[in-house]
């Protein structure tokens, strides 16, 4: 998921992605300055609560989810 911070002079973006690990789950937060932070969670429940806490922390710093545009539907050729 991507986030944007419009409070800054130049809007900046960061990316949060989930990766699976042998033991639990990992979230990698890639900040615009190149810093990467790894958050480790032992199970699904910890992942859910940890993700909610991370989103709250990012929101407090001015980061908001960047909405993706809706996919465009196209009819099949020859219809």
C-alpha positions in Angstrom: 0.0 0.0 0.0 1.2 3.5 -0.7 0.9 6.5 1.5 1.4 10.2 0.7 2.2 13.1 3.1 0.7 16.4 1.8 1.8 18.3 4.9 5.3 18.6 3.6 6.4 21.3 1.2 6.8 18.7 -1.5 4.4 15.8 -1.1 6.3 12.6 -0.3 5.3 9.0 -0.7 6.2 5.8 1.2 5.3 2.2 0.5 4.3 -0.5 2.9 4.4 -4.1 1.7 3.9 -7.5 3.3 6.3 -10.4 2.9 5.9 -13.9 4.2 8.6 -15.4 6.3 9.2 -18.9 7.7 8.0 -17.7 11.1 5.1 -15.3 10.7 4.8 -12.1 8.6 6.9 -9.1 7.9 5.9 -5.5 6.9 8.5 -3.5 5.1 8.1 0.3 5.2 10.1 2.1 2.6 10.4 5.8 3.4 11.1 8.5 0.7 14.6 9.1 2.1 15.6 5.5 1.4 15.2 4.3 5.0 13.5 0.9 5.3 12.0 -0.4 8.5 11.1 -4.0 9.1 8.2 -5.0 11.4 7.9 -8.6 12.3 4.7 -10.4 13.5 4.4 -14.0 14.8 0.9 -14.8 13.5 -2.1 -13.4 11.7 -3.6 -11.8 14.8 -0.4 -9.9 15.5 -0.2 -8.9 11.9 -3.7 -7.4 12.0 -3.1 -5.4 15.2 0.4 -4.4 14.2 -0.8 -3.1 10.8 -3.6 -1.1 12.5 -1.0 0.4 14.9 1.4 1.2 12.1 -1.4 2.9 10.1 -2.4 5.0 13.2 1.3 6.0 13.7 1.6 7.0 10.0 -1.6 9.0 10.1 -0.4 10.9 13.2 2.7 11.8 11.2 0.5 13.1 8.3 0.6 10.1 6.0 -2.6 9.1 4.3 -3.4 6.1 2.1 -2.9 6.9 -1.6 -6.0 5.7 -3.4 -5.5 3.7 -6.6 -7.8 4.6 -9.5 -10.6 2.1 -10.1 -9.8 -0.3 -12.9 -11.5 0.5 -16.2 -13.9 -2.1 -17.4 -13.7 -2.9 -21.1 -16.2 -5.1 -23.0 -14.7 -8.1 -24.7 -14.0 -7.6 -28.4 -16.6 -9.0 -30.7 -19.1 -8.9 -27.9 
